[in-house]
C-alpha cells in the first residue's frame, strides 16, 4: 500500500493518508504539523535534504530511497516527490508517494554480497572462474586467465569457443548445446592456445543458473589447468610403451606375477624356454601348482623383500622340461 503525504516548504506534514498512519503507528493529529526529518535514518538524512533541493527547478520532481523508522523498525522506503507551485513559481507544497522496498533492498544486498564473495573467490584461487550466458557469451572470467597471455577485456563479450583450440571447438559446442537443451552439465577437457602459440590443457566444470520460470540464465563454472597432468599421462604412456617393447622383444625369458604368485603375463621367449604355451602359463598359480619348493620359496621372498633368485633344474607342469 502506498503512503501518500503532503508537506509544506518547511517539511511539515499537511496531509497523511491511512497507510501512513499505520506505517508510523501514529494518528493524523500526531503527525500533522510535525516534520518528517526525525523519522529518517541519520545516515540518510543529509542525502534526503540535498535531493529535495532539486524540487525548486524543473522538472520539479525527485526520486529517493531512505531508511525510515516505522512501527516495524527501520524500513527502506522509496519516495517520488513532486513540487506544487503557485503562480509565482514558488513551492507552496510537496506531494510525496512512498513505497516499502525493504525486501528488494535486502535481495540487492544479498546479491551484492554473493557477487563479492564470488569475485573474491575468483581472484584468490588457482582455478579460473567464469560465467557465460545461455548463448555462450563470456560475461565474466577471472584475472588468472591473464597468466596465459590473454587480456580479460578481450574475452568478455566474446563467445567462449573463441578461446579454445580449433580442433576442440566442435566437441565443446556439442557439450554446451546438450547442457542448454537437457539442463545437465557435461564436464569437458579441452585445449587453449595462448597468444604465444603454447598449448594448455584445461578441465571444465560448470553449474546452471535458472530464473523463476526455470529458463537457463547463465552457466558459471571453473576452468582448471591440467597441463602438467596431461604431460605426465603422456610420458607415462610413452614409458609404458617402451617397457612393453623391452618386455616382449628382449631375448630373455620374462614373465610377471601378482601378489598371490599367479602369472599375469609372459613374453614369447619365456614360452619357448618353458616349452609350453602362453595360454597355459598365464593364470598359473605358482604357489600351489609348482612342485619345486625352492622356486616357490624364492618367489615368496621376492614378494616380501623385493627380489628372489633361483638357479637349477625346472620341471614344467604345463608341458615341456
C-alpha positions as CSV (number, residue, x, y, z in Angstrom):
1,X,0.0,0.0,0.0
2,X,1.4,3.4,-1.0
3,X,2.0,6.1,1.6
4,X,0.7,9.5,0.4
5,X,1.7,12.6,2.2
6,X,2.0,16.4,1.6
7,X,4.4,18.7,3.4
8,X,4.9,22.4,3.3
9,X,8.2,24.1,2.3
10,X,9.4,23.6,5.9
11,X,8.8,19.8,5.5
12,X,5.9,19.8,8.0
13,X,3.1,17.3,7.3
14,X,-0.1,19.0,5.9
15,X,-1.7,15.7,4.9
16,X,-1.2,12.0,5.6
17,X,-3.3,9.0,4.4
18,X,-4.3,6.0,6.4
19,X,-1.4,3.9,5.2
20,X,1.0,6.5,6.5
21,X,-0.6,6.5,9.9
22,X,-0.4,2.7,10.1
23,X,3.2,2.7,9.0
24,X,4.3,5.1,11.7
25,X,1.7,3.9,14.3
26,X,0.6,7.5,14.8
27,X,-2.8,9.3,14.4
28,X,-3.2,12.1,11.9
29,X,-3.3,14.6,14.8
30,X,0.1,13.3,16.0
31,X,1.6,13.7,12.5
32,X,0.1,16.9,11.1
33,X,2.2,19.9,11.7
34,X,5.4,17.9,12.6
35,X,8.4,17.5,10.2
36,X,9.3,14.2,8.7
37,X,13.1,14.6,9.4
38,X,13.1,12.8,12.8
39,X,11.7,9.7,11.1
40,X,14.6,9.5,8.6
41,X,17.8,7.5,9.4
42,X,20.6,9.8,10.4
43,X,22.9,8.3,7.7
44,X,20.3,9.1,5.0
45,X,19.0,12.5,6.2
46,X,21.7,14.7,4.5
47,X,21.2,13.0,1.2
48,X,17.4,13.3,1.5
49,X,17.5,17.0,2.2
50,X,20.0,17.6,-0.6
51,X,17.8,15.7,-3.0
52,X,14.8,17.8,-2.1
53,X,16.6,20.9,-3.1
54,X,16.1,19.8,-6.7
55,X,12.3,20.3,-6.3
56,X,12.9,24.0,-6.9
57,X,13.9,23.5,-10.5
58,X,12.4,21.7,-13.5
59,X,11.1,19.1,-13.7
60,X,10.1,19.8,-10.0
61,X,10.3,16.1,-9.2
62,X,12.8,13.9,-7.3
63,X,13.1,10.2,-6.5
64,X,14.9,9.0,-3.5
65,X,15.4,6.0,-1.3
66,X,15.9,6.2,2.5
67,X,15.7,4.2,5.7
68,X,12.7,5.3,7.8
69,X,11.7,4.5,11.4
70,X,8.3,2.6,11.3
71,X,6.2,0.6,13.6
72,X,8.2,-2.4,12.3
73,X,11.6,-0.8,12.9
74,X,13.8,0.6,10.2
75,X,12.5,0.0,6.8
76,X,13.6,1.1,3.3
77,X,11.2,3.4,1.6
78,X,11.4,4.9,-1.9
79,X,9.7,8.3,-2.5
80,X,8.5,10.1,-5.6
81,X,8.1,13.8,-4.6
82,X,6.5,16.5,-6.8
83,X,6.5,20.2,-6.0
84,X,3.3,22.2,-6.1
85,X,4.0,25.7,-7.3
86,X,2.0,28.9,-7.0
87,X,1.6,31.4,-9.9
88,X,5.0,33.0,-9.0
89,X,6.7,29.6,-9.4
90,X,7.3,29.2,-5.6
91,X,6.9,25.9,-3.8
92,X,3.8,26.0,-1.7
93,X,3.5,22.3,-1.0
94,X,5.2,19.0,-1.8
95,X,3.2,15.8,-2.6
96,X,5.1,12.6,-1.8
97,X,4.2,9.0,-2.6
98,X,6.2,6.3,-0.8
99,X,6.6,2.5,-1.1
100,X,8.2,0.0,1.2
101,X,11.2,-1.6,-0.8
102,X,12.9,-3.3,2.2
103,X,12.7,-6.8,0.6
104,X,14.1,-5.5,-2.7
105,X,17.0,-3.8,-0.9
106,X,17.7,-6.9,1.2
107,X,17.7,-9.0,-2.0
108,X,20.0,-6.5,-3.7
109,X,22.4,-6.6,-0.7
110,X,22.3,-10.4,-0.6
111,X,23.1,-10.4,-4.3
112,X,25.9,-7.9,-3.8
113,X,27.4,-9.9,-1.0
114,X,27.2,-13.0,-3.1
115,X,28.8,-11.4,-6.1
116,X,31.5,-10.0,-3.8
117,X,32.2,-13.5,-2.4
118,X,32.2,-14.9,-5.9
119,X,34.7,-12.2,-7.1
120,X,36.9,-12.7,-4.0
121,X,36.9,-16.5,-4.6
122,X,37.5,-16.0,-8.3
123,X,40.5,-13.7,-7.8
124,X,42.1,-15.8,-5.0
125,X,42.2,-19.3,-6.3
126,X,44.5,-21.0,-8.8
127,X,41.4,-22.1,-10.8
128,X,39.8,-19.8,-13.3
129,X,36.2,-18.9,-12.5
130,X,34.0,-17.9,-15.4
131,X,30.4,-17.0,-16.3
132,X,28.7,-17.3,-19.7
133,X,25.1,-16.5,-20.7
134,X,22.7,-19.0,-22.4
135,X,24.2,-18.2,-25.8
136,X,27.8,-18.9,-24.6
137,X,28.9,-15.3,-24.5
138,X,31.5,-14.7,-21.7
139,X,30.1,-12.4,-19.1
140,X,33.0,-12.8,-16.6
141,X,36.4,-14.5,-16.5
142,X,38.8,-14.3,-13.5
143,X,42.1,-12.5,-13.7
144,X,44.0,-15.7,-13.6
145,X,43.4,-16.1,-17.4
146,X,46.0,-13.3,-17.9
147,X,48.7,-15.8,-16.8
148,X,48.2,-17.4,-20.2
149,X,48.7,-14.2,-22.1
150,X,45.1,-13.2,-22.6
151,X,43.6,-9.8,-21.7
152,X,40.2,-10.2,-19.8
153,X,38.6,-7.3,-21.7
154,X,39.4,-9.1,-25.0
155,X,37.5,-12.2,-23.9
156,X,34.5,-10.8,-22.0
157,X,31.7,-10.2,-24.5
158,X,33.1,-12.8,-26.9
159,X,31.9,-16.4,-27.4
160,X,33.7,-18.9,-25.2
161,X,34.5,-21.1,-28.2
162,X,36.9,-18.4,-29.5
163,X,39.2,-19.2,-26.5
164,X,39.5,-22.9,-27.4
165,X,42.0,-24.8,-29.6
166,X,40.3,-25.0,-33.0
167,X,40.2,-28.8,-33.1
168,X,38.3,-29.0,-29.7
169,X,35.6,-26.4,-30.6
170,X,33.1,-28.8,-32.2
171,X,33.0,-31.2,-29.2
172,X,32.8,-28.4,-26.7
173,X,30.0,-26.7,-28.7
174,X,28.1,-30.1,-28.7
175,X,28.5,-30.4,-24.9
176,X,27.3,-26.8,-24.5
177,X,24.2,-27.4,-26.6
178,X,23.4,-30.6,-24.6
179,X,23.8,-28.5,-21.4
180,X,21.3,-25.9,-22.7
181,X,18.9,-28.3,-24.2
182,X,18.9,-31.0,-21.4
183,X,19.7,-28.8,-18.5
184,X,22.6,-31.0,-17.4
185,X,26.3,-30.1,-17.2
186,X,28.7,-32.2,-19.0
187,X,32.3,-31.9,-17.7
188,X,34.8,-31.4,-20.5
189,X,38.5,-31.3,-21.3
190,X,39.9,-29.1,-24.0
191,X,43.0,-27.2,-25.1
192,X,43.6,-23.5,-25.2
193,X,46.3,-22.0,-27.3
194,X,47.9,-18.9,-25.8
195,X,48.8,-15.8,-27.9
196,X,52.4,-17.1,-27.9
197,X,51.3,-20.4,-29.5
198,X,51.8,-22.5,-26.4
199,X,49.0,-25.1,-25.8
200,X,47.5,-25.7,-22.4
201,X,45.1,-28.4,-21.3
202,X,42.0,-27.5,-19.2
203,X,39.3,-29.3,-17.4
204,X,35.9,-27.5,-17.1
205,X,33.1,-28.0,-14.6
206,X,30.0,-25.7,-14.6
207,X,26.7,-25.1,-12.9
208,X,23.5,-24.0,-14.4
209,X,21.6,-20.9,-13.1
210,X,17.9,-20.6,-13.8
211,X,15.3,-17.9,-13.4
212,X,12.0,-18.4,-11.6
213,X,10.5,-19.8,-14.8
214,X,13.2,-22.5,-15.0
215,X,14.9,-20.9,-18.0
216,X,18.6,-21.1,-18.1
217,X,20.0,-17.6,-17.4
218,X,23.7,-18.4,-17.3
219,X,26.3,-21.0,-16.6
220,X,29.0,-20.5,-14.0
221,X,32.0,-22.8,-13.5
222,X,35.7,-23.4,-13.1
223,X,38.5,-23.9,-15.5
224,X,41.4,-26.0,-14.1
225,X,44.8,-26.1,-15.7
226,X,45.6,-29.8,-16.1
227,X,48.6,-29.3,-18.5
228,X,51.1,-31.0,-16.1
229,X,48.8,-33.9,-15.5
230,X,48.3,-34.4,-19.2
231,X,52.0,-34.2,-19.8
232,X,52.6,-36.7,-17.1
233,X,50.0,-39.0,-18.5
234,X,51.6,-38.8,-21.9
235,X,55.0,-39.5,-20.5
236,X,53.7,-42.5,-18.6
237,X,52.0,-43.8,-21.8
238,X,55.3,-43.4,-23.6
239,X,57.2,-45.1,-20.8
240,X,54.7,-48.0,-20.7
241,X,55.1,-48.4,-24.5
242,X,58.9,-48.5,-24.1
243,X,58.6,-51.0,-21.3
244,X,56.3,-53.2,-23.3
245,X,58.7,-53.1,-26.2
246,X,61.5,-54.3,-23.9
247,X,59.3,-56.9,-22.2
248,X,58.2,-58.6,-25.4
249,X,61.2,-58.1,-27.5
250,X,64.1,-58.9,-25.1
251,X,65.9,-62.2,-25.8
252,X,65.5,-63.1,-22.1
253,X,62.5,-65.1,-20.9
254,X,60.4,-62.6,-18.9
255,X,57.2,-63.0,-17.0
256,X,55.0,-61.1,-14.5
257,X,53.2,-62.5,-11.5
258,X,50.9,-60.8,-8.9
259,X,51.0,-60.7,-5.1
260,X,49.4,-64.2,-5.0
261,X,52.1,-65.7,-7.2
262,X,49.8,-66.0,-10.2
263,X,51.4,-65.4,-13.6
264,X,49.7,-62.5,-15.3
265,X,51.9,-62.0,-18.4
266,X,54.9,-63.5,-20.2
267,X,56.9,-63.0,-23.4
268,X,57.4,-65.4,-26.2
269,X,61.0,-66.2,-25.2
270,X,59.7,-67.4,-21.8
271,X,57.1,-69.6,-23.5
272,X,59.8,-71.2,-25.7
273,X,62.2,-71.7,-22.7
274,X,59.5,-73.5,-20.7
275,X,58.3,-75.4,-23.8
276,X,54.6,-74.6,-23.1
277,X,52.1,-72.1,-24.4
278,X,51.1,-68.6,-23.4
279,X,47.6,-69.7,-22.7
280,X,48.8,-72.4,-20.3
281,X,51.2,-70.2,-18.5
282,X,49.1,-67.0,-17.9
283,X,47.0,-67.8,-14.9
284,X,49.3,-70.4,-13.5
285,X,49.3,-70.3,-9.6
286,X,52.9,-70.9,-8.8
287,X,52.3,-71.3,-5.0
288,X,50.0,-74.3,-5.5
289,X,50.8,-75.6,-8.9
290,X,54.7,-75.8,-8.9
291,X,56.3,-78.9,-7.4
292,X,59.7,-77.3,-6.8
293,X,59.7,-75.9,-3.2
294,X,62.8,-73.9,-3.8
295,X,61.2,-72.0,-6.7
296,X,58.2,-71.3,-4.6
297,X,60.3,-70.1,-1.7
298,X,62.3,-67.6,-3.9
299,X,59.0,-66.4,-5.5
300,X,57.6,-65.7,-2.0
301,X,60.8,-64.0,-0.9
302,X,60.6,-61.7,-3.9
303,X,57.1,-60.7,-2.9
304,X,58.2,-59.9,0.6
305,X,61.7,-58.5,0.1
306,X,61.6,-57.2,-3.5
307,X,63.9,-59.8,-5.0
308,X,64.4,-63.6,-5.3
309,X,66.8,-65.8,-7.1
310,X,66.7,-69.4,-8.3
311,X,69.1,-71.3,-10.4
312,X,68.7,-75.0,-11.2
313,X,66.5,-77.5,-12.9
314,X,62.8,-76.9,-13.6
315,X,60.2,-79.5,-14.4
316,X,57.3,-77.9,-16.4
317,X,53.8,-78.5,-15.1
318,X,52.3,-77.2,-18.3
319,X,54.3,-79.1,-20.8
320,X,58.0,-79.4,-21.8
321,X,61.0,-79.7,-19.4
